[in-house]
């Protein structure tokens, strides 16, 4: 008894939460939707509603990987079309699929999420500040500048932007929201 996730479609929300207050001018100038999208790619929790569809195959217990979730349709592929299916609650949370097949779950994620927690707003601030602190050295591994007797040197890991979530400290704050 195994369930395989075949596809997951998550719509882009019509709006993300507002950016938190207290950002530097440089961080506030960044597109807040870009920051929220990056945070949501890292976690399983959503604070603004959008549609999500999962297609899973097999039989056994399956739990959606996003929260908070309201499933609005449970369907099974009959070989030519999706038809309404009877699925049961799993003792582990999620659903128990009692027959092998291809199932489609449609729902809304993020509709009843409540307010964004302070830790998530702080993660937003850290990530935005990290992105805003790229100076004019984006993509550079090492930069040295000299003006008279004054010299500055900056060396960055080539993956510094890809590791922004970890390097900014946002990842530590988002740890409780990683799994649904």
N, C-alpha and C positions, 0 to 999 in steps of 0.2 A: 504494500500500500504506500504509494508515493504520489506526491503532487508536484508537478513541474509548472513553474510560472512561464508561460509562453510569451505573453506580451503584457505591457502595462502602458496605458495611455493616461497621462495627467494633463488636463487643460491648464493653460496659463490663466491665473485669476484676473478678474476685471480690475482689481486693485489689490495692492499689497498694503500691509499696515503702514501708517505714517512713520517717517523716520523719527527717532528719538531726539529729544532736545539735548543741548550741551555739546554738539559737534563743533569742531574747529571750522573756520571759514572754508578751508580747503576740502575737508571731509563733507561739509554740507553742500558743496558744489557738485559732488558726485551724484550720479543717478541712483536714487534710493532703491528703485526696482532692481537694479543690477546687484546691489548688496543683498536684498532680500532673496533674489533668485539663487545667489551663491550659498546663502545660509540654508535655504530649503533643499538645495541639492545635497547638503551635508546631513540633514536631519530627517526624521520621519513625521514630525508634527507640523501641522499647517494652522495658520490663524485667520486666513481669509478663504471663503468657499470657492470651490471649483469642482468640475466633474472629473471623475476618475473611472477607468474601465480596466478590469483585469481579465485576462483569458488564461485559465489554468487547465491542466490536463492530469487525469489520474483519478485515484480514489484514495480516501483517507482524510486526514485533518489538514486544513489550510487556514492560515490567519493572514488577513491583509496587512501590508507593511506600512500603511499610513494611518494617521489618526488626527483628530477625532473623525470618525467615519459614520455615515448613515447610508447603508446599502439600500438602493431603491428597486433593483431588479436582479433576479437570479435566474439564469437561463442555461440551457444545455443545447448543444448542437446535435440535431437529429440526422445529419447527413446532407440536408438541403437547406435548413433554416434554423435560427435560434428559436427555441420554444421555452416557455416557462418551466422551471425546474423546482423540485422539492429538495431542499437541502436542510440540514439539521444543525443545531448549535453543537459546537465541539466543547468537550469538557476543558480544553486548553484555551478557550477563546477562539473566535473565528467560526469556521464552518466544518462540518463533517460531510464529506461527499461519499455516499454509500454505494455508488456504482461508478465504474470506470467510464470516463468520457471527457469531452471538451466542454468546459463551463465558462460562462461569461458573467461577471459581477459588475454591475454599474452602480455608482453611488456618488455622493457628495462628500468631499473631505474638507475639513476646516470650518464647516458651517456653525458648529456649536463649540468653538474653541475657547471662547472667553478672551480676556485681555492678555496681551503679550506680557510674559513675565519679565521682571527687572533684569534677570540674568541674560535673557535673550536680547533685550535692548542694549545691555552692556557689551554683548558679543558683537552686535551691529556697530556700536561705536568703535570698538577695537579694530574690527575689520575695515571700516571706512577710514579710520586714521592710518592704518597700515597702507591701504591703497593710495591715500592722499600723500603719503610720505615718499613717493617714488622719485621726487626731485626731477631732474632732467636726465637721469641716468638709466631710464628704462631699458632693460635688456643688456646692460653692461655688467660684466663680471667684476671689473676693477676700473676705478676712475681715480686719477690723481690730478690735483690742481695746485698751481703755485702762483702766488702773487707776492713778488719780492722775497722776503725771508719767510713768509707764511706759506705753509704747505698743508694740504688736506689730502687724505687718501681714504677711499671707501672700497672695500672688497665685499662682494655679495656672492652667495651661492647662486649658480646659474638658474636654479629652480626657485628663487626667492618669491616670485609672484605665484607660482603654482602651490607653494606651501604657505600661502597667506593665512589660511584658516588656523594652521598650527602655530606659525611664527607670531601671529598677532595675539595669541592667547584666547581667541574666540572659541576654538575647538574645546578647550577645557570647560568653558561655561556652557556649551551646548551638549555636553555628554549625556545629560538626562533625557534629551529629546532625540537621541539617535535611533532608537527602536520603538516601534509602535506597541 
